Amino acid sequence: MTKLKAIFILVFIFILSAGLSFYVEDKFQKIIRHLYSSLTDKKISFDHPLKYFHFASDLFVFSFGLYMTFLSYIFFKQTPRQRIINSLLTLIIFPFAVILYSYCDSKIKLIECTACGDGTRILNYNDIHYDSIFVVSLITSLTPLLTTEIEKIIRTKKRIPN
């Protein structure tokens, strides 16, 4: 019964986080646009359309739901000390990965612009691949959790004699 209860909890977390991703995506895109602009000293700006309707992409919703479900599953298996350490590391690595990806991609977008005489570039909102920034940052932030789990597997294999 406990496995069934755990599965229901994980499914609930997936559905809840997938629903939450619709709210998070708009905020995330605004942050990315701000990063692109500020990391290039305002050399990248955005053409603000009069009407801009955007719905959360499938990849964003699925990856956020899967990430939160995987995070919860791993946290259920860890000790409280491991949870605190891994939570802090995850919270540090995710924004760092977002900033690093945004910095590199914004510089590439400036280099690509051959028609930019004064070194500035105006982008459309859809010129940025928000989903790839998000997914790469999520995967990168999982590094501490995966490291902890791999170490745990190695330790248990060393204890079990063949």
N, C-alpha and C positions, 0 to 999 in steps of 0.2 A: 504494500500500500504506500510506502514512503517513496518508492520510485515513481509511482503513478502521480503522487502529489507533487513531486519535484518536476515531472514533465508538465503538469498543468501550470505550475508556477512559471516555468521557462516559456511556455506558450503564451501565457498572460504577459510576461515581460516583453516578448517579441511583439505582440499586438500593441501594447502600450507604447513601446518605443517607436514602432512604425508610425503610430498616430502622432506621437510627439515630433517626429521628424518633419512633418508638414509645417510645423511652427518653426523649427530650428533652421530649416533650409534657407528661408528668406533672410534671417539674421546672419547666417553663415556667409551668404553671398554678399551682403553689405560689408561685412568685415573683410572679405577677400578684396572687394573693390577698393576699400579704404587702404588696405595693405599695398595693393598694386600702385596706388597713387602716392602714398607716403614713402614707400621704399625706393621709389625712383625720383624723389624730390619733385613731385608733381609733374613729371615729364609724361606720365600717362594720365589721361583724363578719360571720362566716359561721356558718351552722347546719351543724354537722358531723354528717352522716348516719352511722348505725350501719354501714351497708354502702354503700360507694360504689364501684361498678365503672364504669370509664370506659375506653373504647378510643380510640385516636387517630383523629381524624376524617379523612375523605378529603381535605378541603381542606388540612389541616395537613401530611399526609404528602406530597401532591402538590406543595404550594408549597415545602416544605423541599427535596424532591428536585430540583425545577426550579431553585430558587435556587442550590443547590450546584453543579448542572450548569452553569448560566449563569455563575456565578462562576468555575468552573474553565475554561470555554471562553474567557472574557475574559482570565483570567490567563495562559493559554497564549500569547495574542497580545501580551502586554505585556512591556516591558523589566523587568529586576529592580528598578530604581528605582521604576517605576510600580506594580509589585506591592506593594512595601513601603508606599508612600504610600497607595495605595488600600485596602490591608488595614487600615492604622491608621485611616483615615477611616471605613471600614465598621464596624470594631470600636467606634468612638466613636459613630457615628450610630445604630446599632441599639439599644443600651441607652437612649440619649437619647430615641429615638422611642417605645420601650416605656414609659418613665417618663412622657413627655409625654401619650401617649394614655391611660395609666392614670389620670393625675392629672385630666385633663379629664373622662373618663368617670365616675370616682368622684365628682367634684363634681356632675355631672349626676344621678347616681343619688341623691345626697343631696337635691338640689333637687326631684327628682321625688316624693320621699316626702312626701306631704301628711298621712299619718297618724302621722308620727313626732313625738311631742310633745317629746321631749328632744333631738332633733337627731341621734339615732343610728338606724341602719338595719341590720337583719339580712338578709343575702342568702343565697340558696341557691347552691351551687356552679355551677349551670347558669344563673344570672342574668347571668353575665359572658360576653361574646362573645370567647373566647380566640382563636379563629381570625382574627377581623378585626383584633385587636391584632397578632397575629403577621404576617399578610400585609401590613398597612400598614407595619409596622416593617421588614419585609424589603424592600419596594419602596422605602421611604425610604432604606434603607442602600445601595441600588444607585446612588444619585445620583452618587457620585464615579466609579464605573466607567462609567456612561453618559455622563457629562461628558467623560471621557477619550476614549471611543470616538467621540463626536460631534466633538470637537476633531480627532482623527486623521482622520476622514472629511473634514472641512472643509479640513484641510491638504493632503490628497491631491488633492482637487478643485481647489484653487488651483494645484497644480503641473501638472496636466494641461490643456494648452490645448485649446480647442474646435475 
